[in-house]
Amino acid sequence: MTGKAYNEIETGQTFSASLTVTETHIVLGAGLFGDFNPLHVNEEFCKETSFKTRILHGPLTSALISAPIGNFFAGTAIAYLEHNCRFIKPVKAGDTLTTEWTILEKIDKLKHNGGIAVMSATCHNQDMISVAEANGKILLKNR
């Protein structure tokens, strides 16, 4: 797959992707991050919380939100420079997350024969409830 290059994108352009979170995501997240907080690994504990079930780790939610960037710019990215994420609602197994990124600004970088794309994202679940917002900057080459 060949992604978009810096000279092929425009301010206001959007791209999106969807993914259904599974039990596997939650279990692998615990092992990957070494975070065995009962909110992620203990269903009985969670039944007594406001969440009522286990929730996805924040860093994994953030990673799933940024994943469409890697696909959209496949082969043209020089470096992902910045990523910030704000969590609004919990993500649970069975939730289908849809993330839409918008290119807000382009900053030419002649030294790199390309430039920086400044972007923002919204992420909602299958019920159209916002679960997170993010922003990022990526350095891209021209084609």
C-alpha positions as a printed NumPy array, in Angstrom:
array([[  0.   ,   0.   ,   0.   ],
       [  1.301,   3.437,  -0.905],
       [  0.223,   6.296,   1.304],
       [ -0.307,   9.955,   0.6  ],
       [  2.762,  12.16 ,   0.298],
       [  3.044,  15.72 ,   1.608],
       [  2.456,  17.254,  -1.83 ],
       [ -0.677,  15.104,  -2.269],
       [ -2.588,  16.284,   0.807],
       [ -4.638,  19.422,   1.395],
       [ -5.758,  21.373,   4.43 ],
       [ -9.259,  20.218,   5.364],
       [ -8.741,  16.737,   3.946],
       [-10.02 ,  13.888,   6.13 ],
       [ -9.326,  10.194,   6.474],
       [-10.84 ,   7.622,   8.805],
       [-10.845,   4.013,   9.931],
       [-12.93 ,   1.752,  12.16 ],
       [-12.023,  -1.177,  14.398],
       [-14.001,  -3.337,  16.818],
       [-12.242,  -3.692,  20.172],
       [-12.116,  -7.283,  21.402],
       [-11.327,  -9.143,  24.585],
       [ -7.955,  -9.905,  23.005],
       [ -7.088,  -6.2  ,  22.816],
       [ -7.689,  -5.808,  26.553],
       [ -5.696,  -8.919,  27.518],
       [ -2.783,  -8.119,  25.203],
       [ -2.793,  -4.517,  26.425],
       [ -2.326,  -5.665,  30.018],
       [  0.646,  -7.81 ,  29.034],
       [  2.159,  -5.254,  26.682],
       [  1.991,  -2.381,  29.157],
       [  2.512,  -4.443,  32.313],
       [ -0.63 ,  -2.734,  33.633],
       [ -2.701,  -5.273,  35.533],
       [ -4.986,  -2.746,  37.202],
       [ -8.222,  -4.582,  38.079],
       [-10.11 ,  -2.152,  35.813],
       [ -8.495,  -4.028,  32.919],
       [ -8.176,  -7.607,  34.171],
       [-10.782,  -8.342,  36.873],
       [-14.371,  -8.603,  35.665],
       [-15.764,  -9.219,  39.167],
       [-14.024,  -6.113,  40.512],
       [-15.362,  -4.058,  37.608],
       [-18.964,  -5.126,  38.243],
       [-18.792,  -3.01 ,  41.399],
       [-17.497,   0.075,  39.548],
       [-19.311,   2.653,  37.444],
       [-17.89 ,   0.928,  34.33 ],
       [-19.634,  -2.436,  35.125],
       [-17.065,  -4.279,  32.96 ],
       [-13.377,  -4.141,  32.1  ],
       [-12.131,  -1.189,  30.056],
       [ -9.395,  -0.775,  27.473],
       [ -6.095,   0.764,  28.594],
       [ -5.782,   4.461,  27.751],
       [ -2.459,   4.027,  25.902],
       [ -4.013,   1.331,  23.717],
       [ -7.001,   3.544,  22.956],
       [ -4.516,   6.244,  21.948],
       [ -2.609,   3.781,  19.749],
       [ -5.787,   2.641,  17.993],
       [ -6.656,   6.279,  17.314],
       [ -3.245,   6.931,  15.75 ],
       [ -3.217,   3.728,  13.643],
       [ -5.038,   5.277,  10.645],
       [ -2.145,   7.742,  10.322],
       [  0.307,   4.905,   9.692],
       [ -1.922,   3.492,   6.975],
       [ -2.841,   6.795,   5.305],
       [  0.812,   7.879,   5.089],
       [  2.335,   4.406,   4.535],
       [  5.725,   4.737,   2.866],
       [  5.774,   8.542,   2.934],
       [  6.17 ,   9.25 ,   6.653],
       [  9.584,  10.381,   7.846],
       [  8.644,  10.714,  11.533],
       [  5.556,  10.982,  13.721],
       [  6.517,  14.071,  15.699],
       [  3.756,  14.618,  18.231],
       [  0.641,  12.905,  19.565],
       [ -1.727,  14.086,  22.279],
       [ -4.913,  12.334,  23.308],
       [ -7.774,  13.247,  25.63 ],
       [-10.047,  10.468,  26.856],
       [-13.735,  11.329,  27.164],
       [-15.524,   8.002,  27.794],
       [-14.317,   4.461,  28.548],
       [-13.798,   1.94 ,  25.746],
       [-15.002,  -1.622,  26.319],
       [-14.741,  -4.93 ,  24.454],
       [-17.355,  -4.956,  21.697],
       [-17.11 ,  -1.226,  21.014],
       [-16.516,  -0.322,  17.387],
       [-14.321,   2.755,  17.281],
       [-14.322,   5.088,  14.294],
       [-11.575,   7.673,  14.148],
       [-11.636,  10.577,  11.709],
       [ -8.519,  12.681,  11.225],
       [ -8.556,  16.157,   9.656],
       [ -5.499,  17.89 ,   8.235],
       [ -5.51 ,  21.367,   9.809],
       [ -2.278,  22.863,   8.53 ],
       [  0.692,  22.156,   6.287],
       [  4.167,  23.453,   7.16 ],
       [  6.727,  23.186,   4.353],
       [ 10.117,  21.722,   5.284],
       [ 12.409,  22.119,   2.278],
       [ 15.287,  20.426,   4.124],
       [ 13.241,  17.212,   4.113],
       [ 11.728,  17.661,   0.63 ],
       [  8.291,  17.616,   2.231],
       [  6.648,  19.059,   5.285],
       [  4.679,  18.658,   8.472],
       [  0.976,  17.862,   8.51 ],
       [ -0.791,  19.158,  11.626],
       [ -3.907,  17.092,  12.328],
       [ -6.76 ,  16.602,  14.768],
       [ -9.026,  13.621,  15.327],
       [-12.294,  12.635,  16.87 ],
       [-13.089,   9.065,  17.875],
       [-16.576,   7.735,  18.56 ],
       [-18.098,   4.351,  19.288],
       [-20.915,   2.522,  17.498],
       [-23.492,   4.652,  19.338],
       [-21.865,   7.859,  18.016],
       [-20.643,   8.684,  21.535],
       [-17.304,  10.495,  21.541],
       [-14.703,   8.471,  23.426],
       [-11.54 ,  10.465,  22.668],
       [-10.002,  13.409,  20.849],
       [ -6.437,  13.619,  19.593],
       [ -4.023,  15.797,  17.694],
       [ -0.741,  15.039,  16.049],
       [  2.028,  16.19 ,  13.756],
       [  3.76 ,  14.067,  11.148],
       [  6.745,  14.834,   8.922],
       [  6.155,  13.602,   5.373],
       [  8.153,  13.474,   2.174],
       [  6.981,  14.654,  -1.229],
       [  6.46 ,  12.236,  -4.072]])
